């Protein structure tokens, strides 16, 4: 990932830049598919988990998470969907299998009809 640094008076501002090679254009239909997936099954936040949400994202977009460029694309999609105010949130709860606390992704409590879904995901 790259960053642009702008000097504003005596304060520096950093803007995160996502290279075109790892940017995926999220459409309303992509969001409409991915958000319910978090409600229909336990989609883990942990990348080492068998049911990591990134596997669902990769399958949806036809990506191979074994390739670093595809993995960056998957991570970027998850980051955009789970950012503050986004359609997916992280929730801590006990895993049914081993009763340890784990972090799972689930649909946000926001009413998705109040704003276009693309607005939550950076408009890309």
C-alpha positions as CSV (number, residue, x, y, z in Angstrom):
1,X,0.0,0.0,0.0
2,X,1.2,3.5,-0.7
3,X,0.4,6.8,1.0
4,X,0.4,10.3,-0.1
5,X,1.6,12.8,2.4
6,X,0.4,16.4,2.2
7,X,1.8,19.3,4.2
8,X,-0.9,21.5,5.6
9,X,0.7,24.4,7.5
10,X,2.5,22.6,10.3
11,X,0.4,19.5,10.2
12,X,0.9,16.5,7.9
13,X,-2.0,14.6,6.5
14,X,-1.7,11.1,5.2
15,X,-4.1,9.8,2.6
16,X,-4.2,6.0,1.9
17,X,-3.8,5.2,-1.8
18,X,-4.9,1.8,-3.1
19,X,-3.1,0.9,-6.3
20,X,-5.3,0.2,-9.3
21,X,-3.9,-3.3,-9.5
22,X,-5.6,-4.3,-6.2
23,X,-8.8,-2.2,-6.5
24,X,-12.1,-4.0,-7.1
25,X,-15.1,-2.1,-8.2
26,X,-17.8,-3.1,-5.7
27,X,-21.2,-3.0,-7.2
28,X,-24.6,-2.9,-5.4
29,X,-25.1,-6.6,-6.5
30,X,-21.7,-7.6,-5.0
31,X,-22.6,-6.0,-1.7
32,X,-26.1,-7.5,-1.9
33,X,-24.5,-11.0,-2.2
34,X,-21.7,-10.6,0.4
35,X,-23.6,-9.0,3.3
36,X,-26.2,-11.8,3.6
37,X,-23.4,-14.3,3.5
38,X,-22.3,-13.0,6.9
39,X,-25.8,-13.6,8.2
40,X,-26.2,-17.1,6.8
41,X,-23.0,-18.7,8.1
42,X,-20.2,-18.1,10.6
43,X,-17.8,-15.9,8.7
44,X,-14.7,-15.5,10.7
45,X,-12.5,-12.4,10.8
46,X,-9.4,-14.4,11.5
47,X,-7.5,-15.1,8.2
48,X,-6.3,-18.5,9.6
49,X,-9.8,-19.7,10.2
50,X,-11.4,-22.4,8.0
51,X,-14.4,-20.2,7.6
52,X,-12.6,-16.9,7.0
53,X,-14.8,-14.4,5.2
54,X,-12.1,-13.8,2.7
55,X,-12.7,-17.2,1.2
56,X,-16.3,-16.2,0.4
57,X,-15.1,-12.9,-1.1
58,X,-12.4,-14.7,-3.2
59,X,-14.9,-17.2,-4.5
60,X,-17.4,-14.5,-5.4
61,X,-14.8,-12.6,-7.4
62,X,-13.0,-15.6,-8.8
63,X,-9.8,-14.9,-7.0
64,X,-7.0,-17.1,-5.7
65,X,-6.1,-16.2,-2.1
66,X,-2.8,-18.0,-2.6
67,X,-1.6,-15.2,-4.9
68,X,-0.5,-12.1,-3.1
69,X,-2.1,-9.7,-5.6
70,X,-5.5,-11.5,-5.2
71,X,-5.1,-11.6,-1.4
72,X,-4.6,-7.8,-1.4
73,X,-7.8,-7.5,-3.4
74,X,-9.7,-9.6,-1.0
75,X,-8.3,-7.7,2.0
76,X,-9.2,-4.4,0.4
77,X,-12.9,-5.5,-0.2
78,X,-13.2,-6.7,3.4
79,X,-11.7,-3.4,4.7
80,X,-14.1,-1.4,2.7
81,X,-17.1,-3.5,3.8
82,X,-16.2,-3.4,7.5
83,X,-15.1,0.2,7.9
84,X,-16.9,2.3,10.4
85,X,-20.5,2.8,9.2
86,X,-20.2,0.1,6.6
87,X,-22.7,-2.7,5.9
88,X,-20.7,-5.4,7.8
89,X,-19.5,-5.2,11.4
90,X,-17.3,-7.4,13.6
91,X,-18.9,-9.1,16.6
92,X,-17.2,-11.1,19.4
93,X,-19.0,-14.3,20.4
94,X,-18.2,-17.8,21.5
95,X,-17.5,-20.3,18.8
96,X,-20.0,-23.2,18.9
97,X,-17.2,-25.8,18.3
98,X,-14.6,-24.9,20.9
99,X,-16.4,-22.3,23.1
100,X,-13.5,-19.8,22.7
101,X,-14.3,-16.2,22.0
102,X,-13.8,-15.5,18.3
103,X,-14.6,-12.5,16.1
104,X,-17.2,-13.0,13.4
105,X,-18.5,-10.7,10.7
106,X,-22.2,-10.0,10.6
107,X,-24.5,-7.5,8.9
108,X,-24.5,-4.1,10.4
109,X,-27.5,-2.8,12.2
110,X,-27.7,0.1,9.8
111,X,-30.6,0.4,7.4
112,X,-29.1,-0.2,4.1
113,X,-31.9,1.6,2.3
114,X,-31.0,5.0,3.8
115,X,-28.0,5.5,1.6
116,X,-26.7,3.9,-1.6
117,X,-24.6,0.8,-0.6
118,X,-21.7,2.1,-2.7
119,X,-21.4,5.1,-0.3
120,X,-20.4,2.8,2.5
121,X,-17.7,1.2,0.5
122,X,-15.8,4.3,-0.8
123,X,-17.8,4.6,-4.0
124,X,-15.7,2.2,-5.9
